[in-house]
């Protein structure tokens, strides 16, 4: 029997005081840190010092912030206060410069994040959950199920970790790693606020990718407008099929979310935010890359304020799907373009180093690094 579609919210993030510690400092705004310091008998400038050392200097522990009085640092550490940084468990560097990190959380779980460099940008692909409940057949993350959602500091930490590992300032962030962002929407929006306000990014440099959760897209728009003031990040919706039958074969949870309902929610999102939707379509050789399927996709999206991003499948061990030929990819792209659908092909990166979401984590769960 097909799996039921998850309903937001999913597994909760670690609450305040989880793991015997106070809420970490990472993820808090300048004003929040000033207030936090003041409530502990410190002048407001201590909060500004914390903000500078956490977000600009990248401090991992309170002991590094030597501008703070030593006695206060020791007091905070004794009280269980931490910055909230992860530990680096493993690093993989591909020949094209792509860097994948496996990060350890405070409760011993593993998170994947990827830095994808080019001449003029560094894109960080971040995870929003540990594992994923959506069970997409072509994705390694969903093979292990969902363990929990990530807290704000665990999301922001991934961007800081890539910045440190690659010694370069990230310019773009995509929520396309492990997990379904719309099942952790409050933490995702708080993380976006932190990335913009505290790390100096613009919303237009951020993309939130979803496979689709019933009734969640209008909620995302409303919450984004309430929390961020405007919703200028890019929404990327994973279609991967031009019809409901094939989509259910590839995404088991899609049986509870008909394609026409998903598209209607996308239209509602566009009307609320004024932003177009980007549709992702993973091309699986011999499965969904036929010219007739390109025609069906063009009909489906005709008149929609959208853009299609084609992605050649990156094989995983658990499935027999194969990567499409370059000729099939180009034929699919050109067929959409001839039918006046805005389309691009995402360049494959890091193929020699467990590039697909969840691959590195699953491999190291079976074969721990030496």
C-alpha positions as CSV (number, residue, x, y, z in Angstrom):
1,X,0.0,0.0,0.0
2,X,1.3,3.5,-0.9
3,X,2.6,5.6,2.0
4,X,0.3,8.4,3.2
5,X,1.4,11.9,2.5
6,X,2.9,13.6,5.5
7,X,1.0,16.5,6.9
8,X,2.8,19.6,8.3
9,X,4.1,19.8,10.9
10,X,6.3,16.7,11.0
11,X,8.9,15.6,13.6
12,X,9.7,18.5,15.8
13,X,13.0,20.2,16.1
14,X,14.8,19.9,19.5
15,X,12.9,22.2,21.9
16,X,14.4,24.9,24.2
17,X,16.5,23.0,26.8
18,X,16.8,19.8,24.8
19,X,19.8,17.7,25.5
20,X,20.2,19.3,28.9
21,X,21.3,22.7,27.4
22,X,19.8,26.1,26.9
23,X,18.8,27.2,23.4
24,X,22.0,27.8,21.4
25,X,23.1,31.4,20.5
26,X,23.4,30.7,16.8
27,X,20.3,31.7,15.0
28,X,19.5,34.7,17.2
29,X,19.4,38.2,15.8
30,X,21.5,41.1,16.9
31,X,18.6,42.6,18.9
32,X,17.9,39.2,20.5
33,X,21.5,38.8,21.5
34,X,21.6,42.3,23.0
35,X,18.4,41.5,24.9
36,X,19.8,38.1,26.0
37,X,23.0,39.7,27.4
38,X,21.0,42.5,29.1
39,X,18.8,39.9,30.9
40,X,22.0,38.5,32.3
41,X,23.3,41.7,33.7
42,X,25.6,42.6,30.8
43,X,25.7,45.8,28.8
44,X,24.1,45.7,25.3
45,X,27.5,45.8,23.6
46,X,28.2,42.3,24.9
47,X,25.4,41.2,22.6
48,X,27.0,43.0,19.7
49,X,30.3,41.3,20.5
50,X,28.6,37.9,20.5
51,X,26.9,38.7,17.1
52,X,30.2,39.6,15.6
53,X,32.1,36.6,16.8
54,X,29.3,34.1,15.9
55,X,28.4,35.4,12.4
56,X,31.5,37.2,11.2
57,X,34.4,35.5,12.9
58,X,32.7,32.1,13.0
59,X,33.4,31.2,16.6
60,X,32.6,27.6,17.5
61,X,32.8,27.9,21.3
62,X,32.4,30.5,24.0
63,X,36.1,30.0,25.0
64,X,37.1,31.6,21.6
65,X,35.3,34.8,22.3
66,X,38.1,36.4,24.3
67,X,36.5,39.9,24.4
68,X,34.0,38.6,26.9
69,X,35.0,38.5,30.5
70,X,36.5,35.1,31.4
71,X,34.3,34.7,34.5
72,X,31.2,35.3,32.4
73,X,32.2,32.8,29.8
74,X,32.8,30.2,32.5
75,X,29.5,31.0,34.0
76,X,27.7,30.6,30.7
77,X,29.5,27.3,29.9
78,X,28.6,25.9,33.3
79,X,25.0,26.8,32.7
80,X,25.0,24.8,29.4
81,X,25.0,27.8,27.1
82,X,26.6,27.0,23.7
83,X,27.0,28.7,20.3
84,X,25.4,25.6,18.7
85,X,28.0,24.6,16.1
86,X,28.2,21.1,14.7
87,X,31.2,18.8,14.5
88,X,32.7,17.8,11.2
89,X,32.5,14.1,10.7
90,X,33.6,13.7,7.1
91,X,34.5,15.8,4.1
92,X,34.4,14.8,0.4
93,X,35.9,17.0,-2.3
94,X,35.0,16.3,-5.9
95,X,37.3,17.1,-8.9
96,X,35.1,19.9,-10.0
97,X,35.5,21.7,-6.6
98,X,32.2,20.6,-5.1
99,X,32.6,19.9,-1.3
100,X,30.2,17.7,0.7
101,X,30.3,17.8,4.5
102,X,28.8,15.3,6.9
103,X,28.1,17.2,10.1
104,X,27.3,15.8,13.5
105,X,24.6,17.3,15.7
106,X,24.6,17.6,19.5
107,X,22.5,14.4,19.8
108,X,24.7,12.4,17.5
109,X,22.8,12.5,14.2
110,X,24.3,13.3,10.8
111,X,23.5,16.1,8.4
112,X,24.7,16.5,4.9
113,X,25.5,19.9,3.3
114,X,27.2,20.7,0.0
115,X,29.2,23.7,-1.2
116,X,28.9,24.1,-5.0
117,X,31.4,26.7,-6.3
118,X,31.6,28.5,-9.7
119,X,33.6,31.5,-10.8
120,X,31.3,34.1,-9.3
121,X,29.2,32.3,-6.7
122,X,29.2,29.7,-3.9
123,X,25.9,27.9,-3.5
124,X,25.3,26.0,-0.3
125,X,22.8,23.2,-0.4
126,X,21.3,22.8,3.1
127,X,19.3,20.1,4.8
128,X,16.1,20.9,6.7
129,X,15.6,17.5,8.3
130,X,17.6,14.5,9.4
131,X,16.3,12.0,6.8
132,X,13.0,12.5,5.0
133,X,9.5,11.0,5.2
134,X,8.6,11.6,1.5
135,X,10.2,8.3,0.2
136,X,10.9,9.5,-3.3
137,X,12.3,6.4,-5.1
138,X,15.2,8.2,-6.8
139,X,16.5,9.8,-3.6
140,X,18.9,8.2,-1.1
141,X,17.7,10.4,1.8
142,X,14.3,8.9,2.0
143,X,15.6,5.3,2.2
144,X,16.3,5.7,5.9
145,X,13.1,7.5,6.8
146,X,12.8,10.6,9.0
147,X,14.5,11.0,12.3
148,X,13.6,14.6,13.2
149,X,13.5,18.1,11.9
150,X,16.4,20.5,12.3
151,X,16.4,23.5,14.6
152,X,17.3,27.0,13.2
153,X,20.9,26.9,14.5
154,X,21.5,23.5,12.8
155,X,20.4,24.9,9.5
156,X,22.4,28.1,9.7
157,X,25.4,26.2,10.9
158,X,25.6,24.4,7.6
159,X,26.2,27.7,5.8
160,X,28.9,28.7,8.3
161,X,30.5,25.2,8.0
162,X,30.7,25.4,4.2
163,X,32.1,29.0,4.5
164,X,34.9,27.6,6.8
165,X,35.6,24.5,4.8
166,X,35.9,26.4,1.5
167,X,37.3,29.6,2.9
168,X,34.9,31.6,0.8
169,X,31.7,33.6,1.5
170,X,28.5,31.8,0.3
171,X,26.4,33.8,-2.1
172,X,23.4,31.5,-2.5
173,X,21.5,29.0,-0.4
174,X,19.2,26.2,-1.6
175,X,17.0,24.1,0.7
176,X,17.4,21.0,-1.5
177,X,19.4,18.8,0.8
178,X,18.0,16.2,3.2
179,X,14.4,16.5,4.2
180,X,11.1,18.3,3.1
181,X,11.3,22.0,4.0
182,X,7.6,22.4,4.2
183,X,7.4,19.9,7.0
184,X,9.7,22.2,9.0
185,X,8.4,25.5,7.7
186,X,8.8,27.7,10.8
187,X,12.5,26.8,11.3
188,X,13.2,27.2,7.6
189,X,11.7,30.7,7.6
190,X,13.6,31.6,10.8
191,X,16.8,30.4,9.1
192,X,16.0,32.5,6.1
193,X,15.6,35.5,8.3
194,X,18.9,34.8,10.0
195,X,20.7,34.3,6.6
196,X,19.4,37.6,5.4
197,X,19.7,39.8,8.6
198,X,22.8,38.3,10.2
199,X,24.8,36.9,7.3
200,X,23.9,39.6,4.8
201,X,22.3,37.5,2.1
202,X,19.3,38.6,0.0
203,X,16.1,36.6,-0.2
204,X,16.5,36.4,-3.9
205,X,19.7,34.4,-3.3
206,X,17.7,31.7,-1.5
207,X,15.6,28.8,-2.9
208,X,13.2,26.5,-1.0
209,X,12.6,23.2,-2.8
210,X,9.6,21.0,-2.0
211,X,8.1,17.8,-3.4
212,X,4.7,19.0,-2.3
213,X,2.7,18.8,1.0
214,X,-1.1,19.1,0.8
215,X,-2.3,22.7,1.5
216,X,1.2,23.8,2.6
217,X,2.1,26.2,-0.2
218,X,-0.5,28.9,0.6
219,X,0.5,28.5,4.3
220,X,4.2,29.0,3.3
221,X,3.3,32.2,1.5
222,X,1.2,33.5,4.4
223,X,3.9,32.7,7.0
224,X,6.7,34.1,4.8
225,X,4.8,37.4,4.4
226,X,4.2,37.5,8.2
227,X,7.7,36.6,9.3
228,X,9.9,38.1,6.5
229,X,7.6,41.0,5.4
230,X,7.8,39.7,1.8
231,X,8.4,36.4,0.1
232,X,11.2,37.0,-2.4
233,X,13.0,33.6,-2.2
234,X,12.5,31.2,-5.0
235,X,10.0,28.4,-4.6
236,X,11.1,25.2,-6.5
237,X,8.4,22.5,-6.8
238,X,9.6,19.0,-7.7
239,X,7.3,17.5,-10.3
240,X,9.4,14.8,-12.0
241,X,6.4,13.5,-14.0
242,X,3.8,15.1,-16.3
243,X,0.9,13.0,-15.0
244,X,-0.4,11.7,-11.7
245,X,0.1,8.0,-12.4
246,X,3.8,8.2,-13.1
247,X,4.3,10.8,-10.3
248,X,2.8,8.3,-7.8
249,X,5.2,5.6,-9.0
250,X,8.2,7.9,-8.4
251,X,6.9,9.7,-5.3
252,X,4.6,7.3,-3.2
253,X,3.2,10.1,-1.0
254,X,1.9,11.9,-4.1
255,X,-1.2,9.6,-4.2
256,X,-2.7,11.9,-1.5
257,X,-1.9,15.1,-3.4
258,X,-3.3,15.0,-7.0
259,X,-1.2,16.9,-9.5
260,X,-4.0,19.3,-10.3
261,X,-4.3,20.2,-6.6
262,X,-0.6,20.8,-6.4
263,X,-0.7,23.1,-9.4
264,X,-3.7,25.0,-7.9
265,X,-1.7,25.5,-4.7
266,X,1.2,26.8,-6.8
267,X,-1.2,29.3,-8.5
268,X,-2.4,30.4,-5.1
269,X,1.2,30.9,-4.0
270,X,2.0,33.0,-7.1
271,X,-1.1,35.2,-6.4
272,X,-0.1,35.7,-2.8
273,X,3.6,36.5,-3.3
274,X,3.8,37.8,-6.9
275,X,6.7,35.4,-7.5
276,X,6.9,32.8,-10.2
277,X,7.4,29.1,-9.4
278,X,10.3,27.0,-10.5
279,X,9.5,23.4,-11.4
280,X,12.2,20.8,-11.0
281,X,12.1,17.7,-13.2
282,X,14.6,14.9,-12.6
283,X,15.2,13.1,-15.9
284,X,15.3,9.3,-15.5
285,X,16.6,7.5,-18.5
286,X,13.8,5.6,-20.2
287,X,11.2,6.5,-17.6
288,X,10.2,10.2,-17.9
289,X,12.5,11.6,-20.6
290,X,10.5,10.7,-23.7
291,X,9.5,13.5,-26.2
292,X,5.8,12.8,-25.6
293,X,6.4,13.4,-21.8
294,X,8.0,16.8,-22.7
295,X,4.9,17.6,-24.7
296,X,2.7,16.6,-21.8
297,X,4.7,18.7,-19.4
298,X,4.4,21.7,-21.7
299,X,0.6,21.3,-21.8
300,X,0.5,21.0,-18.1
301,X,2.3,24.2,-17.5
302,X,0.9,26.3,-20.4
303,X,0.0,29.7,-19.2
304,X,1.7,29.2,-15.8
305,X,4.1,31.8,-14.4
306,X,6.9,29.4,-14.1
307,X,10.4,28.0,-15.1
308,X,11.4,24.4,-15.5
309,X,14.8,23.2,-14.2
310,X,15.8,19.9,-15.8
311,X,18.1,17.7,-13.7
312,X,19.9,14.6,-15.0
313,X,19.4,11.7,-12.5
314,X,22.4,10.9,-10.3
315,X,22.2,7.1,-9.7
316,X,22.0,5.6,-6.2
317,X,22.7,2.0,-5.3
318,X,19.2,1.1,-4.0
319,X,17.4,1.8,-7.4
320,X,17.9,0.7,-11.0
321,X,17.1,4.0,-12.5
322,X,19.7,5.1,-15.0
323,X,21.1,8.5,-16.0
324,X,19.6,9.8,-19.3
325,X,21.8,10.4,-22.3
326,X,23.0,13.9,-23.1
327,X,21.0,13.7,-26.3
328,X,17.8,12.8,-24.4
329,X,18.3,15.7,-22.1
330,X,18.9,18.2,-24.9
331,X,15.9,16.8,-26.9
332,X,13.6,17.2,-23.8
333,X,14.9,20.8,-23.2
334,X,14.5,21.9,-26.8
335,X,11.0,20.4,-27.0
336,X,9.9,22.4,-24.0
337,X,11.5,25.6,-25.4
338,X,9.8,25.2,-28.7
339,X,6.5,25.1,-26.8
340,X,7.4,28.4,-25.1
341,X,8.2,27.0,-21.7
342,X,11.1,28.7,-19.9
343,X,13.6,25.9,-19.3
344,X,17.2,25.3,-18.2
345,X,19.4,22.3,-17.5
346,X,21.1,22.1,-14.2
347,X,24.8,21.2,-14.6
348,X,25.7,18.0,-12.7
349,X,28.3,18.6,-10.0
350,X,30.3,16.4,-7.7
351,X,29.4,13.1,-9.5
352,X,32.6,11.4,-8.3
353,X,31.9,12.1,-4.6
354,X,28.4,10.8,-3.5
355,X,26.7,13.8,-5.0
356,X,23.1,12.8,-4.6
357,X,21.3,13.8,-1.4
358,X,21.7,11.3,1.4
359,X,24.4,9.2,-0.4
360,X,27.3,10.2,1.8
361,X,25.4,9.8,5.0
362,X,24.0,6.4,4.1
363,X,27.4,5.1,3.0
364,X,29.2,6.2,6.2
365,X,26.4,4.8,8.3
366,X,27.3,1.4,6.8
367,X,31.1,2.0,6.4
368,X,32.2,4.5,9.2
369,X,35.2,6.6,8.1
370,X,38.6,5.4,9.4
